[in-house]
Amino acid sequence: MKIKKGDKVKILAGKDSGKTGKVLQIFPKEGRVSVEGLNILIKHLRPQKRGEKGQRIEFPGLINISNVILVCPKCGKTTRVSYKVGEKTEESGAKKFRMCKKCGETID
């Protein structure tokens, strides 16, 4: 996946379009991400005991990964991601780096 946990992303579609936030979780099989403070959903819980009050729980909902774009930490612009394979070393194999398409800097 081109987006990882902890990345800063901008939302492209939906009720929070244009806002930015940090990725909390990624669900690669579903193709969805959870972004901190955005796409907030409310769940109502009934009271469990007599005399107890019900609750409203707010939590960040999932967003389709196609509706978010990475914000480059170096240049601060929204960008697509390319990959560059580093050189092979004796101890480990070649390492793969994510790169910003606009400024050319490595993201990892």
C-alpha positions as CSV (number, residue, x, y, z in Angstrom):
1,M,0.0,0.0,0.0
2,K,1.2,3.5,-0.8
3,I,-0.3,4.9,2.5
4,K,1.0,3.8,5.9
5,K,0.0,4.3,9.5
6,G,1.1,7.7,10.8
7,D,1.1,9.4,7.4
8,K,-0.6,12.8,6.9
9,V,-3.4,12.5,4.3
10,K,-5.9,14.9,2.7
11,I,-9.5,13.7,2.1
12,L,-10.7,14.1,-1.5
13,A,-14.4,13.2,-1.3
14,G,-17.2,13.0,1.3
15,K,-18.4,15.3,4.1
16,D,-14.8,16.1,5.3
17,S,-13.3,16.7,1.8
18,G,-10.4,19.1,1.9
19,K,-9.4,18.4,5.5
20,T,-6.2,16.7,6.6
21,G,-5.4,14.3,9.3
22,K,-3.1,11.5,10.5
23,V,-3.8,7.8,9.5
24,L,-4.7,5.8,12.6
25,Q,-5.4,2.4,11.0
26,I,-5.2,0.7,7.7
27,F,-7.3,-2.2,6.5
28,P,-5.5,-3.4,3.3
29,K,-7.9,-6.3,2.5
30,E,-10.9,-3.9,2.6
31,G,-9.0,-1.0,1.0
32,R,-10.0,1.4,3.7
33,V,-8.2,3.7,6.2
34,S,-9.2,5.4,9.5
35,V,-8.1,9.1,9.8
36,E,-7.8,10.9,13.2
37,G,-10.6,13.4,13.8
38,L,-12.3,13.0,10.4
39,N,-15.4,11.1,9.3
40,I,-16.7,11.0,12.9
41,L,-19.6,8.6,13.4
42,I,-21.9,8.5,16.4
43,K,-23.1,5.2,17.9
44,H,-26.0,5.3,20.4
45,L,-25.8,2.8,23.3
46,R,-28.9,1.9,25.3
47,P,-28.8,1.9,29.1
48,Q,-27.8,-1.5,30.4
49,K,-29.3,-1.2,33.9
50,R,-32.4,0.5,35.2
51,G,-31.9,4.1,36.1
52,E,-28.8,4.3,34.0
53,K,-28.5,6.8,31.1
54,G,-27.7,6.0,27.5
55,Q,-24.5,7.1,25.8
56,R,-23.4,8.6,22.5
57,I,-20.0,7.2,21.4
58,E,-18.1,9.1,18.7
59,F,-15.4,7.3,16.7
60,P,-13.6,7.8,13.4
61,G,-15.3,5.9,10.6
62,L,-13.5,4.2,7.7
63,I,-12.7,6.0,4.4
64,N,-12.0,4.3,1.1
65,I,-8.3,4.5,0.3
66,S,-9.1,6.0,-3.2
67,N,-10.6,9.0,-1.4
68,V,-7.4,10.1,0.4
69,I,-4.1,11.4,-1.0
70,L,-0.8,11.6,0.8
71,V,0.6,14.9,2.0
72,C,4.4,15.0,1.5
73,P,6.2,15.7,4.8
74,K,9.1,17.5,3.0
75,C,7.3,19.8,0.6
76,G,3.8,19.9,2.2
77,K,2.0,19.3,-1.0
78,T,-0.5,16.5,-1.9
79,T,1.3,14.0,-4.0
80,R,1.3,10.6,-5.6
81,V,3.7,8.0,-4.5
82,S,6.4,6.3,-6.5
83,Y,8.9,3.6,-5.4
84,K,12.6,3.4,-5.7
85,V,14.6,0.3,-5.0
86,G,17.8,0.9,-3.0
87,E,21.1,-0.9,-3.4
88,K,21.6,-4.5,-2.2
89,T,23.8,-5.1,0.8
90,E,25.4,-8.3,2.0
91,E,23.4,-8.5,5.2
92,S,20.0,-7.7,3.7
93,G,18.4,-7.5,0.3
94,A,17.4,-4.4,-1.6
95,K,15.2,-2.0,0.3
96,K,12.2,-0.3,-1.3
97,F,11.6,3.4,-0.6
98,R,8.5,5.6,-1.1
99,M,9.2,8.8,-3.0
100,C,7.2,12.0,-3.6
101,K,6.4,12.6,-7.2
102,K,6.6,16.4,-6.9
103,C,9.8,17.0,-5.0
104,G,11.5,13.7,-5.5
105,E,12.4,13.2,-1.8
106,T,12.1,9.9,0.0
107,I,9.1,9.7,2.4
108,D,10.3,6.9,4.7
